[in-house]
Amino acid sequence: MEEKMKARAVIFTGNSISHEDAKNVLRANYQPPVRRFQLEKFVQKGYKVIGIIDGIFFDRAAVGHREIMSALDAGVKVVGGASMGALRASELDTHGMIGVGKVYEWYRDGIIESDDEVAVSTNPETFDPISVPLVNIRETLRATFSTGIISEKEHNHLLELAINTYYQDRSYLGLVKEGIKKGLISEEKRKSILDFCTGNEVDVKREDAILVLETVKKLVEKA
C-alpha cells in the first residue's frame, strides 16, 4: 500500500483531452486545468508524479514557476506538454521538469513564443474547447497545403490571419470566411478547405496530451 501511495499521480487537464478519454490511457486523479497555488496541496498529500497538460491563462492567475520548482525540490516528478504544461516545461526543463511532445519542442526551440498559441475559449462546466488553438491551426493548414488544396501563398496568408485573430475567436469557419472576405482565397475553395480542416484536423494538443499521460504512466510504474 505504501508503494502505491508513492506512485500516485495527479493530472491537470480537460481542454486538450477529456478526463473520460484520459482515463482510457492512465488511471490517475484527474483535476481541471491547473491554476495558481494548487500544486502544494497535492505534494503534501503524497503525490509523487504531477502531469500538467492544461491550465488557466489570462483571466485568472496561471500556475507559477516557483510552485513547480518547489514540487521538483520535494522530489516530485513533474511532466508537462500540450498546453500550459508545454509552456512551463520549456521554461523549467533545465530545473528538472520533463517536457514532452511537439508543442513543448516548439516552445523550447523558439519556433513559437506567445501563450495564445495554445489558449482556447472553453465551456466552463465541461472544459471542452469552443475555439481552435493556433498550434492545431498551424499543423492543419500545413496538411491542407500538403494535399494541394491550398497554395503556399494561401497557406501563408491564412496562417497570418489566424495569428492575428484573438484566440477566443479562432475557428476554421471564421478563418475561411475572413480569408474569402479579404480576398486571400477564392469563394470556390470554401467547401474544400473547410471540409478538410474540420474533417482532418491535426489535433496537436490531444496528441501531446496522450504523450504526457504515457510518460506519467511509465514514471508511476517505475516508482
C-alpha positions, 0 to 999 in steps of 0.5 A, a space after each residue: 500500500 505504501 508503494 502505491 501511495 508513492 506512485 500516485 499521480 495527479 493530472 491537470 487537464 480537460 481542454 486538450 483531452 477529456 478526463 473520460 478519454 484520459 482515463 482510457 490511457 492512465 488511471 490517475 486523479 484527474 483535476 481541471 486545468 491547473 491554476 495558481 497555488 494548487 500544486 502544494 496541496 497535492 505534494 503534501 498529500 503524497 503525490 509523487 508524479 504531477 502531469 500538467 497538460 492544461 491550465 488557466 491563462 489570462 483571466 485568472 492567475 496561471 500556475 507559477 514557476 516557483 510552485 513547480 520548482 518547489 514540487 521538483 525540490 520535494 522530489 516530485 516528478 513533474 511532466 508537462 506538454 500540450 498546453 500550459 504544461 508545454 509552456 512551463 516545461 520549456 521554461 523549467 526543463 533545465 530545473 528538472 521538469 520533463 517536457 514532452 511532445 511537439 508543442 513543448 519542442 516548439 516552445 523550447 526551440 523558439 519556433 513559437 513564443 506567445 501563450 495564445 498559441 495554445 489558449 482556447 475559449 472553453 465551456 466552463 462546466 465541461 472544459 471542452 474547447 469552443 475555439 481552435 488553438 493556433 498550434 492545431 491551426 498551424 499543423 492543419 493548414 500545413 496538411 491542407 497545403 500538403 494535399 494541394 488544396 491550398 497554395 503556399 501563398 494561401 497557406 501563408 496568408 491564412 496562417 497570418 490571419 489566424 495569428 492575428 485573430 484573438 484566440 477566443 475567436 479562432 475557428 476554421 469557419 471564421 478563418 475561411 470566411 475572413 480569408 474569402 472576405 479579404 480576398 486571400 482565397 477564392 469563394 470556390 475553395 470554401 467547401 474544400 478547405 473547410 471540409 478538410 480542416 474540420 474533417 482532418 484536423 491535426 489535433 496537436 494538443 490531444 496528441 501531446 496530451 496522450 504523450 504526457 499521460 504515457 510518460 506519467 504512466 511509465 514514471 508511476 510504474 517505475 516508482 
